[in-house]
Amino acid sequence: MFGSLSRLVVLLPLLSSLPLCLQVVNAAIFDLSELSWTLKNENGSNDLNLTVDFESAVTYGLNVTSRPDAEFFPIGIDVFEINAGRNYIRKIPIDFGWDWSPAFAPSGIFKPAYLVTLTQSSSDTNTTSIIGAPPISPSSSTTSPDIIFIEETSIDIYKLGSNFSIPPVQSADWVVNVSLAIRSGASIPEGSASLKLEFPELGIESEEFGLPELSGKVDESSWASVQWQIPDEVPERWYPHNLGKPQLYNLTGTITIGNSNSSSSSSSSSSVTFRMRTGFRTIRLVQLPYSQEDVEQRGITPGDQYHFEVNGKAFYSKGSNLIPFDNFYSRIKTEDVRWVLESAVKVGQNIVRVWGGGVYQPSESSTAGGIYDFYSICDELGILAWTEFSFSDALSPINPFLLESVEPEVRQNVRRINRHPSVAQWAGGNEIEGIVIQTNNTLANGTIYLDQFVALFQDFLHDIALSETRSVPYTDCSTTHGVLSIEPYVLRFSNGTAGNIYGNSERFDYVADEAFNYSTYPVARFVNEFGFHSMPSFYTWQEALTSPEDFSFNSTVVASRDHHPPAGGLAFPNPNAPQGQGQMTMAVEMWLPTPNVTSNSNQTFAQWCYSTQVFQAMTIMSEIAWYRHGAGKGENNLGGIVWQLNDIWQGVSWSSIEFSGRWKVLHYGYTRAYAPLSIYPFWTPGNETLEVLVISDKLEEVKGEATLTWYDWEGNSLSSKEVDFVVPPLNNSLIMQAMGLDDILPEGKEAKDVWMLLNLTAEVDGVMMTNEEYFTPTSLANASIVDPMIEVARNDDLTFTLSAKGGVAPWTWLEHPFGTVGIFVDNSTGLPSDGFYLVPGIDRTLKFVLNPDVSSVLDPDPADFVVRSLWNNTHTGMESGI
């Protein structure tokens, strides 16, 4: 066996005299699917040994690719760090390194392994077992004489008559399709076993469904499937948290074996009752062409749609891309996962994309294959999970060996998470369609690779996935040109009409002077990746750096943790790190005061870390606003998913949450950028045009009032204007448009001397919504910032009141001390708040809400909280504390 194994299950008949002897060699199993074996006494030995042999996946990959008959295979990014022919190996792509991750290529069994014993007799059992969501991951050994083991479960809930190509009729009955893979220790004839389903909260139960014959052969599973129809109006629907209530129900299933109703004393029966949480919803990925009516009456640019619909309603997808939580699966804890997902919800995100280069995320720790909760938390919190098969940035050679390995991997994972209403779609992989299009266009024999891509991602994965689910859509790739046809499923590739818009898009631009150039932003239906990298905080670096000289922006150790661009080998430190470091440096120097506090090297490093995060927030919030405003433009953009949400270690990355769980400036910025109702100044310096828009993703019309106020940097209010607005559903309204700085700026003022505060208020569903944003007509590097003289009132309940006594403090940042994880919330709104403009006369009171489950320091001293602003990039002061 080579690589690593996700889960090991060994089944054996319950015979006390059976010696346990199993040796497995040369099994082509990696870490992407479960593996079950049956123990057999082949040689009469009394040795009680279970041996699993592993070969290095790296060695295997190099051996295969060095064969003289090995096909040349372009694989996109050839080597991140470990050269191992990773496209020939069914192993998590991240194990070989990425541009935000180290490479370890670990081997071993990294999920629970256990023995299951089954009784071979059904004549003398009279037992009742109650378990969780099968297959369960037992927390301890048991001695109950079970006659059956539920090896796999699929709960697929969909509308009657619907599937991937047939949209659901929202008033149709629900179908609860329950499929079970059962291993039995004894032969159970057809009709001798039954299954009854129940939703206790709804007070409904199904008829008693008869099960097919169970063979009694422990080394093979018998599949049983039943369909239970429930009227549409009976259950409440599950919604993402910002569209409704994420309603969940307990589904109970009871398998009864034998005559449980007989009064005979000689009768016997056994039963197994399983319970799991699920929900009722429809989810579609709409990829059909826009109608001519849409083009003519709504002003939609011709082409195909690309957006999600939940329960028949189109909505705006706001979210982040999620990477593995740790390089080592066994170290991941539910508390850390919950914190990351809760953090996404707290700032208004309604979707995470589970990136296709990482691990298949588990349902929960109690279900086999998981040691922590994931999809169950997504269900509970009401956040969608765009999910992908484990293929990333590489073309895959198509051969029977690969397909034989991939098929059970795909089937098992689709079945496993079918029951989770949070699952939004299955994508075939990450960024591969673009690679194959480029390969086809540049290599003389490129059609060979295109044909193999079609065979795998258009046909093979599509057909297998949709044979296992009718409730979850499929698309070939994370970034795609869309389809020519849904039924039959035919990919578009480059077959489009010039000027039309198809599929979705992504953007990564590291040229500093293009950061706010809207002409470099894609005009797309949906943008599934966009981002810019930043440093983690000084406090998170403290977890990884050990020597004082390491605490420097370009120190050897810091550079070794910047893998952008990747090293292409195992050189230390990354020889390409100066490119990534330089991109951050140029961005800060162009748009912010350059950190240079020579009297305090630690403060200089801390301000550099903070400044890279401020720039990251500025540019990504600009992109978010641009894509959101596209919902009211010809592109009808209905989705923006930022790269990336979380970190895999302490290092330079695109994340908004550090490895420690600490929020970066960007994550607080999401509270403003992803607010249901937001205000944003679109500034085009080339023609000196300013447009202020109110953007709404509410599904109903919203009315409110906006206030635009000019200030100088001393904090004096120069002029103010109030504007009433009305925003149509999923749209935007222009509330100000002006051209030329002479007409835009307050009279007699230069661009470097002033800035604008933008506020809005609106009542929606009885709730008062507010939002604010800031406009500076020149780079903050050139602005005439003055000493804000920030004063902080610190209270024992971790409430802090910040006051600016000398001037405006742009991007004021309150930091909690080392070892603490939590968030600051605004006392007046209750929303997360940090990284704002602090204005004289407008104090801010923030309360730090500690998360004790993920903090190592539970009683922080208020004096240890640090306040900084851009003024501290060039000046020391009490607010800079480090």
SVG drawing of the C-alpha trace seen along z (x, -y; Angstrom):
<svg xmlns="http://www.w3.org/2000/svg" viewBox="-49 -78 68 102">
<polyline fill="none" stroke="black" stroke-width="0.4" points="0.0,0.0 1.3,-3.5 0.2,-6.9 -2.1,-7.1 -5.4,-5.6 -8.4,-7.7 -10.3,-4.9 -9.9,-1.3 -12.8,1.1 -12.1,4.8 -15.2,7.1 -15.2,10.6 -17.7,13.2 -18.2,13.6 -16.4,17.0 -14.3,17.1 -11.8,19.6 -11.0,17.5 -7.4,16.2 -6.9,12.7 -4.4,12.7 -4.4,10.2 -1.6,8.9 -2.2,6.4 0.4,5.6 0.3,3.5 -3.2,2.2 -3.8,-0.8 -5.5,-2.9 -4.7,-6.4 -6.4,-8.9 -9.6,-9.7 -11.9,-6.8 -12.8,-4.2 -11.5,-0.7 -13.1,2.4 -11.6,5.8 -12.9,9.1 -10.6,11.2 -10.2,14.7 -8.2,17.6 -6.3,18.6 -3.5,20.7 -4.7,21.8 -2.1,19.7 -2.8,18.5 -0.9,15.2 -3.1,12.3 -1.5,9.8 -3.1,7.1 -0.4,5.6 -0.8,2.7 2.2,1.9 2.8,-1.6 5.0,-2.6 6.0,-6.2 3.6,-8.0 6.6,-10.1 8.6,-7.1 5.7,-5.5 5.0,-8.7 8.6,-9.0 8.8,-5.4 5.7,-5.6 6.6,-8.8 10.2,-7.6 9.1,-4.5 10.2,-4.5 6.6,-4.0 5.2,-6.8 3.2,-9.3 4.3,-12.9 1.7,-14.8 1.4,-18.5 0.0,-19.1 -0.5,-22.8 1.7,-23.8 4.3,-21.0 5.9,-21.1 5.0,-23.2 7.6,-21.7 7.8,-17.9 8.4,-16.5 6.3,-13.3 4.2,-13.1 1.2,-14.0 -1.3,-13.7 -0.6,-9.9 -1.4,-9.5 -4.8,-9.5 -3.6,-11.5 -4.6,-14.9 -2.8,-17.4 -2.0,-19.7 0.3,-17.0 2.9,-18.0 2.9,-21.7 1.0,-24.7 1.7,-28.5 0.3,-28.9 1.3,-25.6 4.3,-23.5 4.7,-20.0 4.9,-16.8 3.4,-14.0 2.5,-12.1 1.7,-8.4 -0.4,-6.4 -3.9,-5.7 -5.1,-9.2 -8.7,-8.5 -10.2,-6.0 -9.7,-2.2 -11.7,0.5 -12.9,4.1 -16.5,5.0 -17.8,8.4 -21.1,9.8 -23.0,12.8 -23.6,15.6 -26.9,16.6 -30.2,14.8 -32.2,17.6 -31.2,16.7 -30.8,12.9 -33.2,10.5 -31.4,7.2 -32.0,3.5 -29.2,1.2 -29.5,-2.6 -26.7,-4.4 -26.0,-7.8 -25.6,-8.5 -24.2,-5.3 -21.6,-4.2 -20.8,-5.3 -17.3,-5.9 -17.3,-4.2 -15.8,-6.0 -15.1,-2.7 -15.4,1.1 -18.7,2.9 -19.6,6.5 -23.2,6.6 -23.9,9.5 -24.9,7.4 -26.2,9.3 -25.8,6.4 -23.4,3.5 -24.6,0.4 -21.5,-0.4 -22.8,-3.3 -25.8,-5.6 -27.2,-8.0 -30.1,-10.3 -31.1,-12.2 -34.1,-14.6 -35.4,-16.1 -38.6,-17.1 -40.7,-14.4 -39.8,-14.3 -36.7,-16.5 -33.0,-15.8 -29.9,-17.6 -31.5,-18.5 -35.2,-18.8 -35.8,-21.8 -37.9,-21.1 -41.5,-22.0 -41.6,-23.8 -45.1,-22.6 -44.3,-18.9 -44.0,-16.3 -40.7,-15.7 -39.0,-12.4 -36.8,-11.1 -34.6,-8.5 -32.8,-6.3 -30.1,-3.9 -28.2,-1.6 -25.2,0.6 -25.6,3.5 -23.3,6.3 -24.9,9.2 -23.4,12.0 -26.3,14.4 -28.5,14.9 -31.7,13.0 -34.4,13.9 -36.3,11.2 -39.3,10.1 -37.7,11.0 -36.2,7.5 -37.9,4.2 -37.2,0.4 -39.4,-2.2 -38.6,-6.0 -39.7,-8.8 -39.4,-12.5 -40.3,-12.9 -40.5,-16.7 -43.0,-16.5 -45.0,-13.7 -44.9,-11.6 -43.6,-8.1 -43.4,-6.0 -44.9,-2.7 -42.8,0.3 -40.6,1.0 -39.5,4.6 -35.8,5.1 -34.3,7.3 -32.4,10.5 -29.2,10.0 -26.7,12.5 -24.9,13.3 -21.6,13.0 -19.6,10.6 -17.2,9.8 -20.0,8.1 -22.6,5.5 -26.3,5.7 -27.9,2.5 -31.4,1.5 -33.2,-1.6 -36.6,-3.0 -38.4,-6.2 -40.8,-8.0 -43.0,-10.8 -43.9,-13.7 -46.3,-16.5 -44.6,-19.8 -46.3,-21.7 -45.3,-19.4 -41.7,-20.4 -40.2,-23.8 -37.4,-24.4 -33.8,-24.9 -32.3,-28.2 -28.9,-29.9 -28.9,-32.1 -29.3,-35.4 -32.3,-34.2 -34.3,-32.4 -34.0,-29.8 -31.7,-26.8 -34.3,-24.4 -33.1,-20.9 -35.0,-17.7 -34.0,-14.4 -34.6,-11.4 -34.9,-8.1 -34.7,-4.8 -35.4,-1.4 -34.3,1.8 -36.1,4.8 -35.0,8.4 -37.3,11.2 -40.9,11.3 -41.1,8.5 -44.9,8.7 -45.2,12.4 -46.4,13.3 -44.7,16.7 -42.1,17.2 -39.8,18.9 -39.9,15.9 -36.8,13.7 -36.0,10.3 -33.4,7.7 -33.5,4.1 -31.0,1.3 -32.2,-2.3 -30.1,-5.1 -30.6,-8.8 -29.3,-11.7 -29.9,-15.3 -31.1,-16.5 -33.2,-19.2 -35.5,-19.9 -34.3,-22.3 -33.8,-22.5 -30.5,-23.8 -29.7,-24.5 -26.8,-25.8 -28.5,-27.6 -26.4,-27.5 -29.1,-27.9 -29.0,-30.8 -30.7,-34.1 -33.8,-34.6 -34.2,-37.3 -36.7,-38.9 -34.0,-39.2 -31.7,-40.8 -34.2,-43.3 -36.2,-44.2 -33.6,-43.7 -30.5,-44.8 -28.7,-41.5 -25.6,-40.8 -26.4,-37.8 -25.0,-34.4 -25.5,-31.9 -26.6,-32.3 -24.3,-31.1 -25.8,-31.4 -27.4,-29.4 -31.0,-29.1 -32.2,-27.8 -35.8,-26.8 -36.6,-28.4 -35.1,-31.8 -32.0,-33.3 -29.7,-35.0 -26.3,-36.6 -23.5,-34.1 -21.2,-35.9 -18.3,-33.9 -14.8,-32.6 -12.7,-29.6 -11.9,-27.1 -8.6,-25.2 -7.6,-22.3 -7.5,-23.3 -4.1,-21.7 -1.6,-19.6 -2.1,-16.8 -5.7,-15.7 -5.6,-14.2 -4.7,-17.6 -7.9,-19.2 -10.5,-19.9 -14.2,-20.6 -13.9,-23.8 -11.4,-25.3 -13.6,-24.3 -16.7,-25.8 -14.8,-29.0 -13.8,-29.4 -17.3,-28.7 -19.0,-30.9 -16.5,-33.7 -17.7,-33.4 -21.4,-33.7 -20.7,-36.6 -19.6,-38.8 -22.5,-38.0 -21.1,-35.2 -23.5,-32.5 -21.2,-30.1 -17.8,-28.5 -16.1,-26.8 -14.4,-23.6 -11.4,-23.8 -10.6,-20.7 -7.0,-20.3 -7.6,-19.3 -9.3,-16.7 -12.9,-15.6 -14.4,-17.3 -16.3,-15.0 -19.9,-15.2 -19.1,-15.1 -16.8,-13.3 -19.4,-10.6 -19.8,-9.4 -17.1,-7.1 -14.3,-8.9 -14.4,-12.1 -12.6,-13.2 -14.2,-16.6 -17.5,-18.2 -17.9,-20.1 -21.0,-19.6 -23.1,-19.3 -21.9,-22.7 -22.6,-24.2 -26.1,-22.7 -26.7,-24.2 -25.2,-27.7 -27.0,-28.0 -23.9,-28.3 -23.7,-26.6 -20.7,-24.4 -19.7,-24.3 -17.8,-21.0 -15.3,-19.5 -13.7,-16.2 -10.0,-16.0 -8.4,-17.1 -6.5,-20.4 -4.3,-22.2 -3.3,-19.1 -4.4,-17.1 -4.9,-13.4 -3.9,-10.4 -6.9,-8.3 -6.4,-4.6 -8.4,-1.7 -6.2,-1.8 -7.1,-5.5 -10.8,-5.1 -11.1,-1.9 -9.7,-3.9 -11.8,-7.1 -15.2,-5.4 -15.6,-4.2 -14.1,-7.5 -16.7,-9.5 -19.6,-7.3 -18.7,-7.1 -18.3,-10.8 -21.5,-11.8 -23.5,-9.3 -21.9,-10.3 -22.8,-14.0 -26.1,-13.7 -28.1,-14.3 -26.6,-17.7 -28.8,-20.5 -25.7,-22.8 -24.1,-21.0 -24.5,-23.4 -22.9,-21.5 -20.2,-19.0 -17.5,-20.4 -15.1,-18.0 -12.0,-19.8 -10.1,-23.1 -9.0,-25.2 -8.4,-22.3 -10.6,-23.4 -8.5,-26.4 -5.4,-24.3 -6.7,-21.9 -8.0,-24.7 -4.5,-26.2 -2.9,-22.8 -5.2,-22.1 -4.4,-25.5 -0.6,-25.3 0.4,-21.7 0.3,-20.0 -1.3,-16.9 -3.4,-19.0 -6.6,-17.3 -5.4,-14.1 -5.5,-15.9 -8.8,-17.6 -10.4,-14.2 -9.1,-12.8 -10.5,-15.8 -13.9,-15.3 -13.8,-11.6 -13.1,-12.2 -14.8,-15.5 -17.7,-15.7 -18.6,-12.1 -17.1,-9.8 -17.4,-12.0 -20.7,-13.6 -22.4,-10.3 -21.2,-8.7 -22.1,-11.7 -25.6,-12.1 -26.3,-8.4 -25.9,-8.9 -27.7,-12.1 -30.8,-13.9 -30.6,-16.9 -27.1,-18.3 -25.9,-19.7 -22.6,-19.0 -20.2,-21.1 -16.9,-20.0 -14.6,-22.5 -14.4,-25.4 -13.7,-27.9 -15.5,-27.0 -16.8,-28.4 -20.1,-26.6 -22.1,-24.2 -23.5,-23.9 -26.1,-21.5 -27.3,-20.2 -29.0,-17.1 -26.9,-15.6 -24.1,-17.2 -21.8,-18.9 -19.1,-21.4 -18.7,-24.7 -15.0,-25.3 -14.1,-28.0 -17.3,-27.6 -19.0,-30.9 -20.2,-34.1 -17.9,-37.1 -19.3,-39.6 -21.5,-37.1 -20.8,-36.0 -20.4,-32.4 -19.6,-30.4 -17.7,-32.1 -14.3,-33.8 -11.5,-34.5 -8.9,-37.3 -5.4,-37.4 -3.5,-40.6 -0.4,-41.5 0.5,-44.7 0.0,-47.4 -1.1,-50.2 -3.9,-48.0 -5.4,-47.2 -8.3,-49.7 -8.4,-49.8 -11.9,-48.6 -11.0,-47.9 -8.8,-45.0 -11.7,-43.4 -13.6,-40.7 -17.1,-41.4 -18.6,-38.1 -21.7,-36.3 -19.9,-34.9 -16.3,-35.2 -15.3,-32.2 -11.7,-33.2 -10.1,-36.6 -7.6,-37.6 -4.3,-39.3 -1.9,-38.0 -0.8,-39.5 1.2,-38.8 -0.3,-37.2 -0.2,-39.4 2.8,-39.9 1.0,-37.7 0.6,-34.8 4.2,-35.1 5.1,-34.6 3.7,-31.1 6.3,-30.2 9.3,-32.5 11.9,-31.7 14.7,-34.2 14.6,-38.0 16.2,-38.4 13.4,-36.4 10.9,-39.2 11.7,-41.1 9.7,-41.5 12.4,-39.8 14.1,-37.6 15.1,-34.1 12.4,-32.3 9.6,-34.8 10.7,-34.3 10.6,-30.5 7.0,-30.8 6.1,-32.8 5.5,-30.2 4.2,-32.6 5.3,-31.8 6.1,-28.2 9.7,-27.1 9.4,-24.3 11.5,-22.2 12.8,-21.8 15.2,-24.8 15.2,-26.7 14.2,-29.4 11.9,-29.6 14.1,-31.2 10.9,-32.8 9.7,-34.4 11.2,-37.8 8.5,-38.0 5.7,-37.6 7.3,-39.8 8.0,-42.4 4.3,-42.5 3.2,-43.2 6.0,-45.8 5.1,-47.7 1.4,-47.7 2.0,-49.1 4.5,-51.7 2.1,-52.8 -1.1,-53.1 -0.1,-53.6 2.6,-55.3 5.6,-53.1 6.4,-51.5 9.7,-52.8 10.0,-53.2 13.8,-52.8 13.8,-53.1 11.7,-50.0 12.3,-47.0 9.4,-45.0 7.0,-47.9 8.2,-48.2 7.6,-44.6 4.2,-44.7 3.3,-47.8 4.4,-46.0 2.2,-43.0 -0.7,-45.3 -0.2,-47.4 -0.2,-44.4 -3.5,-43.4 -4.9,-47.0 -4.0,-46.9 -5.4,-43.4 -8.7,-44.7 -8.8,-47.8 -8.3,-46.0 -10.5,-43.0 -13.4,-45.2 -13.1,-47.2 -13.5,-44.0 -16.4,-42.8 -18.2,-46.1 -17.5,-45.9 -18.9,-42.4 -21.9,-43.1 -22.8,-46.1 -22.7,-43.9 -26.0,-42.3 -27.6,-45.5 -25.5,-45.5 -25.5,-43.6 -23.4,-40.8 -26.0,-40.2 -23.2,-39.1 -24.7,-36.9 -21.6,-35.6 -18.3,-36.6 -16.1,-34.1 -12.9,-35.5 -9.6,-33.5 -9.2,-32.5 -10.9,-32.1 -8.5,-30.2 -4.8,-29.3 -3.0,-25.9 0.0,-27.3 1.5,-30.5 2.7,-32.2 2.0,-34.6 -1.3,-33.8 -4.5,-35.1 -6.5,-34.3 -8.8,-36.5 -8.4,-34.3 -5.0,-33.4 -4.0,-29.9 -4.5,-30.9 -8.1,-31.8 -7.3,-35.6 -9.2,-37.7 -7.2,-39.9 -8.3,-43.4 -10.0,-42.0 -12.3,-39.7 -13.6,-42.7 -13.9,-44.5 -16.3,-41.9 -18.9,-43.1 -19.1,-46.3 -18.4,-44.8 -20.9,-41.9 -23.6,-43.8 -27.0,-43.2 -27.1,-46.9 -23.8,-48.6 -22.6,-52.0 -19.4,-52.3 -17.5,-55.1 -16.3,-54.0 -13.5,-56.3 -11.9,-56.4 -8.8,-58.7 -8.2,-58.6 -11.2,-60.8 -11.7,-61.9 -15.2,-60.4 -16.8,-59.6 -19.9,-57.4 -21.5,-56.5 -23.8,-53.5 -26.0,-51.8 -25.9,-48.1 -28.5,-45.6 -28.8,-41.8 -32.2,-41.8 -34.9,-40.1 -37.3,-43.0 -37.1,-46.7 -35.3,-48.8 -35.7,-52.5 -33.3,-54.5 -31.1,-57.6 -27.4,-58.1 -25.2,-60.8 -22.0,-62.0 -19.7,-64.1 -16.3,-65.7 -13.7,-66.0 -10.2,-67.3 -7.6,-65.1 -7.9,-67.2 -11.4,-65.9 -13.3,-69.1 -16.5,-68.6 -16.4,-70.6 -19.7,-69.8 -22.5,-67.2 -25.2,-66.0 -28.2,-63.7 -29.7,-61.6 -32.8,-59.4 -32.5,-56.2 -34.6,-53.3 -32.9,-50.1 -34.7,-47.4 -34.2,-43.7 -30.7,-42.3 -29.7,-45.6 -28.0,-49.0 -28.9,-52.7 -26.6,-55.5 -26.9,-58.3 -24.1,-60.6 -22.1,-61.1 -19.6,-63.8 -16.6,-64.5 -13.5,-66.6 -11.8,-67.2 -12.7,-70.8 -16.4,-69.9 -15.9,-66.9 -13.7,-68.3 -14.8,-70.9 -14.0,-74.4 -10.4,-75.4 -9.2,-71.9 -6.6,-69.6 -7.0,-65.9 -4.4,-65.1 -6.1,-67.2 -9.6,-65.7 -11.6,-62.5 -15.3,-61.5 -17.3,-59.5 -20.3,-57.7 -23.1,-56.4 -26.5,-54.8 -29.5,-53.8 -32.5,-51.8 -35.2,-49.9 -35.7,-46.4 -38.2,-43.9 -38.3,-46.0 -34.5,-46.0 -32.4,-49.2 -29.5,-48.6 -26.4,-50.8 -23.3,-50.8 -20.3,-53.0 -17.4,-53.4 -14.6,-55.9 -13.3,-57.7 -9.9,-59.3 -9.3,-61.1 -5.6,-60.2 -3.4,-57.5 -3.1,-57.4 0.6,-57.4 0.2,-61.0 -2.5,-62.1 -1.8,-64.8 -2.4,-62.5 -1.8,-64.1 -1.2,-62.6 -4.7,-61.3 -3.6,-61.2 -5.8,-58.2 -7.0,-57.8 -8.4,-54.4 -10.6,-53.8 -10.1,-50.2 -12.6,-48.4 -12.3,-45.1 -15.2,-43.6 -13.0,-44.0 -14.9,-47.0 -12.8,-49.7 -13.8,-53.2 -11.5,-54.8 -11.3,-58.6 -9.3,-60.6 -8.1,-63.8 -5.8,-65.2 -7.0,-64.1 -8.5,-61.3 -7.0,-57.9 -7.5,-55.9 -7.7,-52.1 -7.7,-52.2 -6.9,-48.7 -7.5,-47.3 -5.6,-44.0 -6.2,-41.4 -3.1,-39.8 -1.2,-36.7 -3.1,-33.5 -6.6,-35.0 -9.1,-34.3 -12.3,-36.3 -13.8,-39.3 -14.5,-42.9 -18.1,-44.0 -19.5,-47.5 -21.5,-48.3 -24.2,-50.2 -24.8,-47.7 -23.6,-44.4 -21.8,-43.8 -18.1,-42.8 -16.1,-46.0 -12.4,-46.9 -10.3,-48.6 -12.2,-51.8 -11.7,-55.6 -11.7,-57.0 -12.9,-60.6 -12.6,-63.3 -15.9,-63.7 -17.2,-60.3 -16.0,-57.8 -16.1,-54.1 -16.9,-51.6 -15.9,-48.0 -16.3,-44.9 -14.0,-42.0 -15.9,-38.7 -13.5,-35.9 -13.9,-32.3 -12.8,-30.1 -12.9,-27.0 -10.0,-28.0 -8.1,-30.5 -5.1,-29.5 -5.4,-32.7 -8.9,-33.0 -8.5,-36.0 -6.6,-38.7 -5.5,-41.9 -7.2,-45.0 -3.8,-46.7 -2.4,-44.1 -4.7,-45.2 -2.9,-47.2 -4.2,-50.1 -2.5,-51.1 -3.3,-53.2 -1.5,-54.3 0.1,-57.1 2.1,-54.4 3.8,-53.4 6.1,-56.3 5.7,-57.4 6.0,-55.7 3.3,-56.2 1.3,-54.7 -1.2,-53.1 1.5,-50.9 2.3,-48.9 4.5,-46.1"/>
</svg>
